């Protein structure tokens, strides 16, 4: 049985935070797992040809990394009732330096039986997921 989420939570409390470093290898591994081999996720030539600032991390990879940040805190993935985001900017993964995705999870709303966790997800000083919210059963 999982432990309960703490009852003493206030709006704005940070419940989890982490930074994930992505490399081109990360993108290749994700492509293999997801089956998404779109060339914008591995080819600089194609990314440039279609007007992108560089090779992009998969949107679903970014979304998954973000929600996984609260995994230990939630304790049981079955507690996640709903998760949604708006994609606001892509994560550009440089061939040499990669990219860091930073996630901060804060309490956004509290009720007796559930709470909302708001995720701030950024890379290279820009927000990459907007309105990233997770509804969690207590």
DSSP file (Angstrom, degrees, kcal/mol; ACC not computed):
  #  RESIDUE AA STRUCTURE BP1 BP2  ACC     N-H-->O    O-->H-N    N-H-->O    O-->H-N    TCO  KAPPA ALPHA  PHI   PSI    X-CA   Y-CA   Z-CA
    1    1 A X              0   0    0      0, 0.0     2,-0.2     0, 0.0    75,-0.0   0.000 360.0 360.0 360.0 142.8    0.0    0.0    0.0
    2    2 A X        -     0   0    0      1,-0.1     2,-0.2    72,-0.0    73,-0.1  -0.491 360.0-108.0 -84.3 154.5    1.2    3.5   -0.8
    3    3 A X        -     0   0    0     -2,-0.2    73,-0.1     1,-0.1    -1,-0.1  -0.500  41.3-101.7 -77.9 150.6    1.7    6.1    1.8
    4    4 A X        -     0   0    0     -2,-0.2     2,-0.2     1,-0.1    -1,-0.1  -0.335  35.6-103.4 -70.6 153.1   -0.7    9.0    1.8
    5    5 A X        -     0   0    0    133,-0.8    -1,-0.1     1,-0.1    69,-0.1  -0.571  56.0 -87.2 -70.2 138.7    0.1   12.3    0.4
    6    6 A X        -     0   0    0     -2,-0.2    -1,-0.1     1,-0.1     3,-0.1  -0.130  29.9-148.3 -51.3 140.4    0.9   14.7    3.3
    7    7 A X  S    S+     0   0    0      1,-0.2     2,-1.8    -3,-0.1    -1,-0.1   0.743  83.8  78.4 -82.4 -24.1   -2.2   16.5    4.6
    8    8 A X        +     0   0    0      2,-0.0     2,-0.4     0, 0.0    -1,-0.2  -0.536  65.3 141.1 -87.5  73.4   -0.3   19.7    5.6
    9    9 A X        -     0   0    0     -2,-1.8     2,-0.3    -3,-0.1   101,-0.0  -0.929  29.6-168.0-117.6 140.6    0.0   21.2    2.1
   10   10 A X    >   -     0   0    0     -2,-0.4     3,-2.3    99,-0.0    97,-0.3  -0.907  38.2 -85.7-123.0 153.6   -0.4   24.9    1.2
   11   11 A X  T 3  S+     0   0    0     -2,-0.3    97,-0.2     1,-0.3     3,-0.1  -0.317 116.0  23.2 -55.1 133.4   -0.8   26.6   -2.1
   12   12 A X  T 3  S+     0   0    0     95,-3.0    -1,-0.3     1,-0.3     2,-0.1   0.301  83.1 145.6  90.9  -9.8    2.6   27.2   -3.7
   13   13 A X    <   -     0   0    0     -3,-2.3    94,-2.3    94,-0.1     2,-0.6  -0.415  50.5-128.8 -60.8 131.3    4.4   24.4   -1.7
   14   14 A X  E     +A  106   0A   0     92,-0.2    92,-0.3     1,-0.2     3,-0.1  -0.748  31.5 174.4 -81.4 121.1    7.1   22.8   -3.9
   15   15 A X  E     +     0   0A   0     90,-2.6     2,-0.3    -2,-0.6    91,-0.2   0.618  64.0   2.3-104.0 -16.8    6.5   19.1   -3.7
   16   16 A X  E     +A  105   0A   0     89,-1.2    89,-2.9    56,-0.0    -1,-0.3  -0.971  57.7 177.9-164.5 154.4    9.2   18.0   -6.3
   17   17 A X  E     +A  104   0A   0     -2,-0.3     2,-0.3    87,-0.2    87,-0.2  -0.954  11.6 152.6-159.8 140.5   11.9   19.4   -8.5
   18   18 A X  E     -A  103   0A   0     85,-2.2    85,-3.1    -2,-0.3     2,-0.4  -0.984  31.0-136.0-163.7 161.3   14.4   18.0  -10.9
   19   19 A X  E     -A  102   0A   0     -2,-0.3     2,-0.5    83,-0.2    83,-0.2  -0.991  17.7-161.3-122.0 131.9   16.5   18.7  -14.0
   20   20 A X  E     -A  101   0A   0     81,-2.8    81,-2.8    -2,-0.4     2,-0.6  -0.956  10.4-144.1-114.5 128.3   16.8   16.1  -16.7
   21   21 A X  E     -A  100   0A   0     -2,-0.5     2,-0.4    79,-0.2    79,-0.2  -0.819  16.6-161.1 -93.0 122.2   19.7   16.3  -19.2
   22   22 A X  E     -A   99   0A   0     77,-3.7    77,-2.2    -2,-0.6     2,-0.3  -0.828   9.8-178.9-102.7 141.9   18.7   15.2  -22.7
   23   23 A X     >  -     0   0    0     -2,-0.4     4,-1.6    75,-0.2     5,-0.1  -0.761  46.8 -99.1-123.9 174.0   21.2   14.2  -25.4
   24   24 A X  H  > S+     0   0    0     70,-0.3     4,-2.1    -2,-0.3     5,-0.2   0.863 126.3  58.0 -62.5 -33.8   20.8   13.1  -29.0
   25   25 A X  H  > S+     0   0    0      1,-0.2     4,-2.7     2,-0.2    -1,-0.2   0.900 101.3  55.4 -61.4 -40.1   21.2    9.6  -27.6
   26   26 A X  H  > S+     0   0    0      1,-0.2     4,-2.4     2,-0.2    -1,-0.2   0.907 108.0  49.0 -56.9 -42.2   18.2   10.2  -25.4
   27   27 A X  H  X S+     0   0    0     -4,-1.6     4,-2.6     2,-0.2    -1,-0.2   0.887 110.3  49.6 -67.5 -39.2   16.1   11.1  -28.4
   28   28 A X  H  X S+     0   0    0     -4,-2.1     4,-2.2     2,-0.2    -2,-0.2   0.919 111.7  49.0 -65.3 -43.1   17.2    8.0  -30.3
   29   29 A X  H  X S+     0   0    0     -4,-2.7     4,-2.0     1,-0.2    -2,-0.2   0.919 112.8  47.3 -62.3 -43.2   16.3    5.8  -27.4
   30   30 A X  H  X S+     0   0    0     -4,-2.4     4,-2.9    -5,-0.2     6,-0.3   0.906 109.3  54.1 -65.5 -40.2   12.9    7.5  -27.1
   31   31 A X  H  X S+     0   0    0     -4,-2.6     4,-2.6     1,-0.2     5,-0.4   0.917 109.1  49.0 -59.1 -42.5   12.3    7.1  -30.8
   32   32 A X  H  < S+     0   0    0     -4,-2.2    -1,-0.2     1,-0.2    -2,-0.2   0.888 114.9  44.1 -63.7 -39.6   13.0    3.4  -30.6
   33   33 A X  H  < S+     0   0    0     -4,-2.0    -2,-0.2     1,-0.2    -1,-0.2   0.860 123.9  34.3 -73.6 -35.9   10.6    3.0  -27.6
   34   34 A X  H  < S-     0   0    0     -4,-2.9    -2,-0.2    -5,-0.2    -3,-0.2   0.702  98.4-127.2 -94.3 -21.5    7.9    5.2  -29.0
   35   35 A X     <  +     0   0    0     -4,-2.6     2,-1.1    -5,-0.3    -3,-0.2   0.562  65.6 134.1  83.1   7.8    8.2    4.4  -32.7
   36   36 A X        +     0   0    0     -5,-0.4    -1,-0.2    -6,-0.3    -2,-0.1  -0.765  18.1 161.6 -95.8  95.1    8.4    8.1  -33.6
   37   37 A X        +     0   0    0     -2,-1.1    -1,-0.1    -3,-0.1     5,-0.1   0.043  12.1 155.4-102.5  25.3   11.3    8.3  -36.0
   38   38 A X    >   -     0   0    0      1,-0.2     3,-2.0     2,-0.1     5,-0.1  -0.302  48.7-128.7 -53.2 132.2   10.4   11.7  -37.4
   39   39 A X  G >> S+     0   0    0      1,-0.3     4,-3.1     2,-0.2     3,-1.8   0.676 101.0  74.9 -65.2 -18.6   13.7   13.2  -38.7
   40   40 A X  G 34 S+     0   0    0      1,-0.3    16,-2.3     2,-0.2    -1,-0.3   0.668  92.0  59.7 -66.7 -12.4   13.2   16.5  -36.9
   41   41 A X  G <4 S+     0   0    0     -3,-2.0    -1,-0.3    14,-0.2    -2,-0.2   0.407 125.4  10.1 -95.4   1.8   14.2   14.5  -33.7
   42   42 A X  T <4 S+     0   0    0     -3,-1.8     2,-0.6     1,-0.2    -2,-0.2   0.494 108.0  79.3-150.5 -14.1   17.6   13.5  -35.0
   43   43 A X     X  -     0   0    0     -4,-3.1     4,-2.4     1,-0.2    -1,-0.2  -0.899  45.6-168.5-113.1 115.8   18.6   15.3  -38.2
   44   44 A X  H  > S+     0   0    0     -2,-0.6     4,-2.6     1,-0.2     5,-0.2   0.886  92.2  56.0 -61.3 -38.8   20.0   18.8  -38.1
   45   45 A X  H  > S+     0   0    0      2,-0.2     4,-2.3     1,-0.2    -1,-0.2   0.931 111.1  41.7 -61.6 -47.8   19.6   19.0  -41.9
   46   46 A X  H  > S+     0   0    0      2,-0.2     4,-1.9    -7,-0.2     6,-0.2   0.922 113.7  52.5 -67.8 -43.9   15.9   18.2  -41.9
   47   47 A X  H  <>S+     0   0    0     -4,-2.4     5,-2.8    -8,-0.3    -2,-0.2   0.924 113.5  44.3 -57.4 -45.1   15.2   20.4  -38.8
   48   48 A X  H ><5S+     0   0    0     -4,-2.6     3,-1.6     1,-0.2    -1,-0.2   0.904 109.1  57.1 -65.6 -41.6   16.9   23.3  -40.6
   49   49 A X  H 3<5S+     0   0    0     -4,-2.3    -1,-0.2     1,-0.3    -2,-0.2   0.837 108.6  46.0 -60.4 -34.5   15.1   22.6  -43.9
   50   50 A X  T 3<5S-     0   0    0     -4,-1.9    -1,-0.3    -3,-0.1    -2,-0.2   0.324 123.6-102.6 -94.6   9.2   11.7   22.9  -42.2
   51   51 A X  T < 5S+     0   0    0     -3,-1.6    -3,-0.2     1,-0.3     2,-0.2   0.666  71.3 143.5  87.0  17.7   12.6   26.1  -40.4
   52   52 A X      < -     0   0    0     -5,-2.8    -1,-0.3    -6,-0.2     3,-0.1  -0.545  59.3-121.8 -88.0 157.2   13.2   24.7  -36.9
   53   53 A X  S    S-     0   0    0     -2,-0.2     2,-0.3     1,-0.2    -5,-0.1   0.547  79.6 -53.9 -74.9  -4.9   15.9   26.1  -34.6
   54   54 A X  S    S-     0   0    0     -7,-0.1    -1,-0.2   -11,-0.1     2,-0.2  -0.945  90.3 -25.2 158.3-173.2   17.5   22.7  -34.4
   55   55 A X        -     0   0    0     38,-0.3    38,-2.8    -2,-0.3     2,-0.3  -0.454  66.2-144.8 -65.9 134.1   16.7   19.0  -33.5
   56   56 A X  B     -E   92   0B   0    -16,-2.3    36,-0.2    36,-0.2     2,-0.2  -0.795   9.4-119.8-108.3 143.8   13.8   18.9  -31.2
   57   57 A X        -     0   0    0     34,-2.7    34,-0.4    -2,-0.3     2,-0.1  -0.503  47.9 -92.7 -68.7 147.9   13.0   16.6  -28.3
   58   58 A X     >  -     0   0    0     -2,-0.2     4,-2.1     1,-0.1     5,-0.2  -0.390  29.1-131.7 -60.7 137.5    9.7   14.7  -28.8
   59   59 A X  H  > S+     0   0    0      1,-0.2     4,-2.5     2,-0.2     5,-0.2   0.903 108.0  51.0 -59.4 -42.0    6.8   16.5  -27.2
   60   60 A X  H  > S+     0   0    0      2,-0.2     4,-2.4     1,-0.2    -1,-0.2   0.815 107.0  54.6 -68.9 -28.6    5.6   13.3  -25.5
   61   61 A X  H  > S+     0   0    0      2,-0.2     4,-2.7     1,-0.2     5,-0.2   0.943 110.4  45.8 -65.4 -47.3    9.1   12.8  -24.1
   62   62 A X  H  X S+     0   0    0     -4,-2.1     4,-2.0     1,-0.2    -2,-0.2   0.920 113.8  49.1 -60.6 -44.3    9.0   16.3  -22.6
   63   63 A X  H  X S+     0   0    0     -4,-2.5     4,-2.0     1,-0.2    -1,-0.2   0.900 112.2  48.3 -62.7 -42.3    5.5   15.7  -21.3
   64   64 A X  H  X S+     0   0    0     -4,-2.4     4,-2.1     1,-0.2    -2,-0.2   0.898 109.6  51.5 -66.5 -41.8    6.5   12.4  -19.7
   65   65 A X  H  X S+     0   0    0     -4,-2.7     4,-0.7     1,-0.2    -1,-0.2   0.890 109.4  52.8 -60.9 -38.5    9.6   13.7  -18.1
   66   66 A X  H >< S+     0   0    0     -4,-2.0     3,-1.0    -5,-0.2     4,-0.3   0.957 112.6  40.3 -64.6 -51.6    7.6   16.5  -16.5
   67   67 A X  H >< S+     0   0    0     -4,-2.0     3,-1.4     1,-0.3     4,-0.2   0.828 106.6  64.7 -70.3 -29.9    4.9   14.3  -14.9
   68   68 A X  H >< S+     0   0    0     -4,-2.1     3,-1.6     1,-0.3     4,-0.4   0.733  84.9  77.5 -63.3 -20.3    7.5   11.7  -13.8
   69   69 A X  T << S+     0   0    0     -3,-1.0     4,-0.3    -4,-0.7     3,-0.3   0.828  96.6  43.9 -59.0 -32.3    8.9   14.4  -11.6
   70   70 A X  T <> S+     0   0    0     -3,-1.4     4,-2.9    -4,-0.3     5,-0.3   0.403  85.2 103.7 -93.5   4.3    6.1   13.8   -9.1
   71   71 A X  H <> S+     0   0    0     -3,-1.6     4,-2.4     1,-0.2    -1,-0.2   0.904  82.9  41.1 -53.3 -52.1    6.3   10.0   -9.3
   72   72 A X  H  4 S+     0   0    0     -4,-0.4    -1,-0.2    -3,-0.3    -2,-0.1   0.891 116.0  51.1 -65.5 -39.2    8.0    9.4   -6.0
   73   73 A X  H  4 S+     0   0    0     -4,-0.3    -2,-0.2     1,-0.2    -1,-0.2   0.913 113.1  44.0 -66.0 -42.7    6.0   12.1   -4.2
   74   74 A X  H  < S-     0   0    0     -4,-2.9     2,-0.5     1,-0.1    -2,-0.2   0.880  89.3-161.4 -69.3 -38.2    2.7   10.6   -5.4
   75   75 A X     <  +     0   0    0     -4,-2.4     2,-0.4    -5,-0.3    -1,-0.1  -0.082  68.9  50.8  85.7 -37.0    3.9    7.1   -4.7
   76   76 A X    >   -     0   0    0     -2,-0.5     3,-2.5   -73,-0.1     4,-0.3  -0.972  69.2-148.4-137.9 118.0    1.3    5.3   -6.9
   77   77 A X  G >  S+     0   0    0     -2,-0.4     3,-1.5     1,-0.3    -1,-0.1   0.727  95.8  73.9 -60.6 -18.6    0.7    6.3  -10.5
   78   78 A X  G 3  S+     0   0    0      1,-0.3    -1,-0.3    -3,-0.0    59,-0.1   0.650  83.3  68.7 -66.9 -14.2   -2.9    5.3  -10.0
   79   79 A X  G <  S+     0   0    0     -3,-2.5    58,-3.1    57,-0.1     2,-0.6   0.685  74.8  97.7 -76.3 -18.1   -3.3    8.5   -8.0
   80   80 A X  E <   +B  136   0A   0     -3,-1.5    56,-0.2    -4,-0.3     3,-0.1  -0.625  47.1 174.1 -75.5 116.5   -2.9   10.6  -11.1
   81   81 A X  E     -     0   0A   0     54,-2.9     2,-0.3    -2,-0.6    -1,-0.2   0.797  63.2  -3.2 -91.9 -34.6   -6.5   11.4  -12.2
   82   82 A X  E     -B  135   0A   0     53,-1.3    53,-2.6     2,-0.0     2,-0.3  -0.985  55.6-171.9-160.3 147.2   -5.7   13.7  -15.1
   83   83 A X  E     +B  134   0A   0     -2,-0.3     2,-0.3    51,-0.2    51,-0.2  -0.977  14.3 164.0-146.8 130.7   -2.7   15.4  -16.8
   84   84 A X  E     +B  133   0A   0     49,-2.1    49,-2.3    -2,-0.3     2,-0.3  -0.996   6.3 174.5-148.1 152.5   -2.7   18.0  -19.4
   85   85 A X  E     -     0   0A   0     -2,-0.3     2,-0.4    47,-0.2    46,-0.2  -0.937  25.5-133.1-144.9 166.1   -0.3   20.5  -21.0
   86   86 A X  E     -B  130   0A   0     44,-2.5    44,-3.5    -2,-0.3     2,-0.7  -0.998  28.0-129.2-118.3 130.6    0.0   23.1  -23.7
   87   87 A X  E     +B  129   0A   0     -2,-0.4    42,-0.2    42,-0.2     3,-0.1  -0.712  37.3 164.8 -80.1 118.2    3.1   22.9  -25.8
   88   88 A X        +     0   0    0     40,-1.8     2,-0.3    -2,-0.7    41,-0.2   0.778  62.1   3.6-106.3 -35.6    4.5   26.4  -25.9
   89   89 A X  S    S-     0   0    0     39,-1.2    -1,-0.4    37,-0.1     2,-0.1  -0.991  74.7-113.1-148.7 148.0    8.1   26.0  -27.1
   90   90 A X        -     0   0    0     -2,-0.3     2,-0.8    -3,-0.1    33,-0.1  -0.434  25.8-118.7 -78.9 158.5   10.2   23.1  -28.3
   91   91 A X        -     0   0    0    -34,-0.4   -34,-2.7    -2,-0.1     2,-0.5  -0.883  28.4-151.0 -94.5 111.7   13.1   21.7  -26.4
   92   92 A X  B     -E   56   0B   0     -2,-0.8     2,-0.8   -36,-0.2   -36,-0.2  -0.744   5.2-155.4 -86.9 125.2   16.1   22.1  -28.8
   93   93 A X        -     0   0    0    -38,-2.8   -38,-0.3    -2,-0.5     6,-0.2  -0.874  10.3-144.0-108.5 104.7   18.7   19.4  -28.2
   94   94 A X  B  >  -F   98   0C   0      4,-1.4     4,-1.6    -2,-0.8   -70,-0.3  -0.361  13.8-128.7 -67.1 142.6   22.2   20.5  -29.3
   95   95 A X  T  4 S+     0   0    0      1,-0.2   -71,-0.3     2,-0.2    -1,-0.1   0.851 104.9  28.8 -61.7 -35.3   24.4   17.9  -30.8
   96   96 A X  T  4 S+     0   0    0      2,-0.1    -1,-0.2   -73,-0.1    -2,-0.0   0.894 134.0  25.1 -92.5 -47.2   27.3   18.7  -28.5
   97   97 A X  T  4 S-     0   0    0      1,-0.3    -2,-0.2   -74,-0.0     2,-0.1   0.584  86.1-155.7-101.0 -11.0   25.8   20.1  -25.3
   98   98 A X  B  <  -F   94   0C   0     -4,-1.6    -4,-1.4   -77,-0.1     2,-0.3  -0.405  28.7 -82.5  70.8-148.7   22.3   18.5  -25.3
   99   99 A X  E     -A   22   0A   0    -77,-2.2   -77,-3.7    -6,-0.2     2,-0.5  -0.978  24.8-134.9-156.8 144.5   19.6   20.3  -23.4
  100  100 A X  E     -A   21   0A   0     -2,-0.3     2,-0.6   -79,-0.2    24,-0.4  -0.884  12.2-160.1-102.6 134.5   18.4   20.5  -19.8
  101  101 A X  E     -A   20   0A   0    -81,-2.8   -81,-2.8    -2,-0.5     2,-0.5  -0.970  11.0-161.7-112.6 119.5   14.7   20.3  -18.9
  102  102 A X  E     -AC  19 122A   0     20,-3.1    20,-2.5    -2,-0.6     2,-0.4  -0.878   6.1-170.4-107.4 131.3   14.0   21.7  -15.5
  103  103 A X  E     -AC  18 121A   0    -85,-3.1   -85,-2.2    -2,-0.5     2,-0.4  -0.977   8.6-175.6-125.5 130.5   10.7   20.8  -13.7
  104  104 A X  E     -AC  17 120A   0     16,-2.0    16,-2.8    -2,-0.4     2,-0.5  -0.996  11.3-158.0-123.0 127.0    9.3   22.4  -10.6
  105  105 A X  E     +AC  16 119A   0    -89,-2.9   -90,-2.6    -2,-0.4   -89,-1.2  -0.923  16.5 175.9-109.5 121.3    6.1   20.9   -9.1
  106  106 A X  E     -AC  14 118A   0     12,-2.7    12,-3.1    -2,-0.5     2,-0.4  -0.923  38.4-102.2-125.7 148.8    4.0   23.1   -6.9
  107  107 A X  E     + C   0 117A   0    -94,-2.3   -95,-3.0    -2,-0.3    10,-0.2  -0.547  39.1 173.5 -67.4 123.9    0.6   22.7   -5.1
  108  108 A X  E     +     0   0A   0      8,-3.5     2,-0.3     1,-0.4     9,-0.2   0.700  63.9   1.8-106.0 -27.1   -1.9   24.7   -7.2
  109  109 A X  E     - C   0 116A   0      7,-1.4     7,-2.6   -99,-0.1    -1,-0.4  -0.968  61.3-156.9-160.7 147.3   -5.2   23.7   -5.5
  110  110 A X  E     + C   0 115A   0     -2,-0.3     2,-0.3     5,-0.2     5,-0.2  -0.993  16.5 161.5-133.0 133.7   -6.2   21.6   -2.5
  111  111 A X        -     0   0    0      3,-2.3    -2,-0.0    -2,-0.4    27,-0.0  -0.839  53.1 -93.6-135.0 178.9   -9.4   19.8   -1.6
  112  112 A X  S    S+     0   0    0     -2,-0.3     3,-0.1     1,-0.2    -1,-0.0   0.866 120.8  25.2 -62.9 -37.1  -10.3   17.0    0.8
  113  113 A X  S    S+     0   0    0      1,-0.1    25,-2.3    24,-0.1     2,-0.3   0.569 127.4  12.6-110.4  -9.9  -10.0   14.2   -1.8
  114  114 A X  E     - D   0 137A   0     23,-0.3    -3,-2.3    24,-0.1     2,-0.3  -0.973  55.0-154.5-154.8 170.3   -7.7   15.6   -4.5
  115  115 A X  E     -CD 110 136A   0     21,-2.4    21,-3.0    -2,-0.3     2,-0.5  -0.971  17.7-125.9-144.9 162.5   -5.2   18.3   -5.3
  116  116 A X  E     -CD 109 135A   0     -7,-2.6    -8,-3.5    -2,-0.3    -7,-1.4  -0.940  17.5-159.4-111.6 130.7   -3.8   20.0   -8.4
  117  117 A X  E     -CD 107 134A   0     17,-3.0    17,-2.5    -2,-0.5     2,-0.5  -0.945   8.6-150.7-108.7 125.9   -0.1   20.1   -8.9
  118  118 A X  E     -CD 106 133A   0    -12,-3.1   -12,-2.7    -2,-0.5     2,-0.5  -0.844   9.9-152.6 -98.0 128.3    1.2   22.8  -11.3
  119  119 A X  E     -CD 105 132A   0     13,-3.1     2,-0.6    -2,-0.5    13,-0.6  -0.870   7.2-158.9-104.3 129.3    4.3   22.0  -13.2
  120  120 A X  E     -C  104   0A   0    -16,-2.8   -16,-2.0    -2,-0.5     2,-0.5  -0.946  18.3-174.7-102.4 118.4    6.7   24.7  -14.4
  121  121 A X  E     +CD 103 129A   0      8,-0.7     7,-2.7    -2,-0.6     8,-1.2  -0.962   9.8 164.4-122.4 120.1    8.7   23.1  -17.2
  122  122 A X  E     -CD 102 127A   0    -20,-2.5   -20,-3.1    -2,-0.5     2,-0.3  -0.926  20.4-174.2-137.4 158.8   11.6   25.0  -18.8
  123  123 A X  E >  S+ D   0 126A   0      3,-2.5     3,-1.7    -2,-0.3   -22,-0.1  -0.964  78.3   1.6-150.1 135.5   14.6   24.6  -21.0
  124  124 A X  T 3  S-     0   0    0    -24,-0.4     3,-0.1    -2,-0.3   -23,-0.1   0.892 130.8 -57.5  51.4  44.2   17.2   27.2  -21.9
  125  125 A X  T 3  S+     0   0    0      1,-0.2     2,-0.4    -3,-0.0    -1,-0.3   0.586 117.3 106.2  68.5  12.0   15.5   29.8  -19.7
  126  126 A X  E <  S- D   0 123A   0     -3,-1.7    -3,-2.5   -37,-0.0     2,-0.4  -0.954  75.6-113.8-123.4 143.8   12.2   29.5  -21.6
  127  127 A X  E     - D   0 122A   0     -2,-0.4    -5,-0.3    -5,-0.2     3,-0.1  -0.593  30.3-179.4 -72.5 128.9    8.9   27.8  -20.6
  128  128 A X  E     +     0   0A   0     -7,-2.7   -40,-1.8    -2,-0.4   -39,-1.2   0.663  68.2  42.3-106.8 -21.5    8.3   24.8  -22.8
  129  129 A X  E    S-BD  87 121A   0     -8,-1.2    -8,-0.7   -42,-0.2     3,-0.4  -0.990  72.4-160.0-126.0 124.2    5.0   23.5  -21.4
  130  130 A X  E    S+B   86   0A   0    -44,-3.5   -44,-2.5    -2,-0.4     3,-0.2  -0.721  71.5   8.1-100.6 153.8    2.3   25.9  -20.5
  131  131 A X  E    S+     0   0A   0     -2,-0.3     2,-0.9     1,-0.2    -1,-0.2   0.866  77.9 175.6  46.1  44.9   -0.6   25.1  -18.2
  132  132 A X  E     + D   0 119A   0    -13,-0.6   -13,-3.1    -3,-0.4     2,-0.4  -0.721  10.0 166.5 -81.7 109.6    1.0   21.8  -17.2
  133  133 A X  E     -BD  84 118A   0    -49,-2.3   -49,-2.1    -2,-0.9     2,-0.5  -0.975  25.1-163.5-134.1 141.6   -1.3   20.5  -14.5
  134  134 A X  E     -BD  83 117A   0    -17,-2.5   -17,-3.0    -2,-0.4     2,-0.5  -0.988  10.6-150.5-124.8 123.8   -1.8   17.2  -12.8
  135  135 A X  E     -BD  82 116A   0    -53,-2.6   -54,-2.9    -2,-0.5   -53,-1.3  -0.841  22.6-169.9 -91.6 128.9   -4.9   16.3  -10.8
  136  136 A X  E     -BD  80 115A   0    -21,-3.0   -21,-2.4    -2,-0.5     2,-0.3  -0.965  21.6-129.6-126.8 133.8   -3.9   13.8   -8.0
  137  137 A X  E       D   0 114A   0    -58,-3.1   -23,-0.3    -2,-0.4  -132,-0.1  -0.641 360.0 360.0 -76.2 136.2   -6.1   11.7   -5.7
  138  138 A X              0   0    0    -25,-2.3  -133,-0.8    -2,-0.3   -24,-0.1   0.464 360.0 360.0 -76.5 360.0   -5.1   12.1   -2.1
